[in-house]
């Protein structure tokens, strides 16, 4: 089954920032939240102190690829992009950090905000202006779209490890997008579950 199917069946959980400097003007949005079991990477490049071009600071957050295909040493963001590409989407991990240090094996799946296609840059700008967002971050980790109608078909997926807090700018960004009339079904959260079980149905995308 596709990742879109799994997202459509996922539990709706409030996407609420753990801490806020500015009080929210409304309720936190309910987003489908999907737990995907990953086998934790146990090979080389686990030390977070390594240069970023070796593991991009992922350290023990690295995982084995879901399909056993390259890149075998992977991360949640790359794997989610791969799942969407499997369904015919164009999909990228949008990294707010410079992608130059991204390991070569992950670089084909990563873009900086400056490298985003024009339509996505414009949409991001509209969302920020609509919500008067001052912080640079906020856009979700993975964006996937069909090239023939990118804006209408786009999915936005935030990747988290279990227990990782949601940022204020992330909640504000999606709230602004939804207030603009964007489809809430096109947003979601993927939780990296390292309680790996290869027989889990979610493993069989």
N, C-alpha and C positions, 0 to 999 in steps of 0.2 A: 504494500500500500504506500501511497505517496505521503510526503510530509504535509501536504495541504490537507489530506484526509485526516491525518493524525491531529493536526491543529484544530480542525473542525470538531473533533470529538474531545478535545482537551478541556480540562476544568478551567472555568473562568475565575481568576484570582485578582484581587485589587492590585493594581500597579501603583504602589504608594511609596514615596520616598521615605527612607528611614529617618532622615533629619531634614528640616527645612529652615532656611533663614527668613523666608517670606511665606506667610500663611497662604495656603491654597485657597483659591476662590470658589472651589466646588469639590465634588466628590472625586476620589481617584477612579480612573477608568478600570473596568473589568476586562482583562485580556486573557485569551487562551494561553495556558501555561503547560508546556509539554516537557516531561522528563525523558531524556534519552540516555540509556545506559552506555557508557563508554568504558573500554578497557584502559586503565591508566598506563601511560607510556613508562616503561621500565628500562629503557636503553640509555644511550648517551644523551648529553645536553640537558640534564635535569637541574643543574645548579643555576639558581636565579642570578648568581653573580657573574655568570658568563656574559660575554659581549652580546649585545642585542641581536647582532646578525646571526647568532647561533640559535637562540631560542626566543627572541623578542620579549624577554622577561616572563615567559610563560612558566618556566621551571617545571614544577610537579603538576602544573595544569595541563601539560601536554597529554595527548591520548593517542591510541592506535586508531587508524582510519576505520570507519564503519564497514567499508566494503572490501578492505584488504588491498586496495589499490593505492597508487601514489597520490599524495605523499603518505607513506606508511606512518611516519612520525607526524602527527597532526595536532590540531586544536579544535575546539568546539566551533569557532567561527568559520574555519575552513570547511569543516564537515557539513555544517548547515548550508553553506554556499554550494557544496557539491551535491547535496540532496536536492536543492532547487534546480541545479543544472541538469540533473538526471531527468527532471520533468520538463525540460525544454526551455527553462528560464535562463536569462543572463543574470548572474548573481555574483555579488562581491561582498567581502568583508570591508566595511568602511572604517578605517583606522584614523583616529584623530591625531595619532603620532605619525611622524615622518615614516614612510614605508621603505626608505632606503635600507634601514637595518633589518627589515623583514627577511628571514631565511629564504634563500633562493627557492626552496621547495614550496614555500607558501606564497611567494610573490605573485604568481598568476591569479591568485584569488583575492588580492588586497588592493584597495585604492585609498588614497587620502581624500579629504573633502575637495582639495584643489583638482584632483584627477577625476572627480565624478562627472558623468555626462551632463550636458547643459540643462536638460529637462529636470534632472535631480537637483542640481545647484539652484535652479529657479524655484523649485518646490520647497526646498529647504529654506530659502530666503523668505518665501511667502509665509511659511509656518512660523519662522522667527519673528517676522514683522507682525503677524497676526497676534502672537502672544507676547509681544514686546520682550522677547528673550534676549538677554544681554550676554550670557555665557556662550562660548563658542561650541561646546559639546552639546549632546542631547540626541542627535540622530542615532537611530538604532544600529546595532553592530553589523547586521547583514541586510542588504537590500536586494531584492530579486524582482525581475520584470520581464515581460515579453517585449521584444524590440518593436513590434508593430503598433503597440499601444502602451508604452512604458508607464505613463503616469496613471492610467486607469487600472493597470494590472499589477502595480507594484505591491510587494509584500515587505514589511519591515519587522525584523526579528531581533530581539535583544537576547544576548547569550549571557547566562549567569552560572556560576557554580552554586551548589546548594548552600543556602544561607547568606549569599552575597547580597549586600544591601542595594537598593535602587537609589540612584542619584536624583537630587532635586531637579537638575536640568533635564534628566531623562523623562521624568513625570511631566514636567512643564511642556516639553517638546511634543509628546504624544497627545496631551490635553489640547494643545493649540491646534494640532493636526485634526483632531476629531471635531473641534469647534468649527473648523473650516468646512466640515461636511465630508471628510474622508471616511471610508468604510472601516468600522472598527474590526471587521472580520479579517482585514488585511494587516493586522498588527498581532504580534504574539511574542511569547517568551519561551526560550528553550533553556532548560536546566540541565547542566552537565552532571549526570548521575554516575559516580564512579563505583557504585555497588554493582559491578559488572556481572551480568548473567546473559550469556550468549543465546539462551533459549527464550529470553524475553521477547514478546511479540513486537515491541517497539524497535528491536534491533533489526528486524527484517523489513526494512524499507524497500 
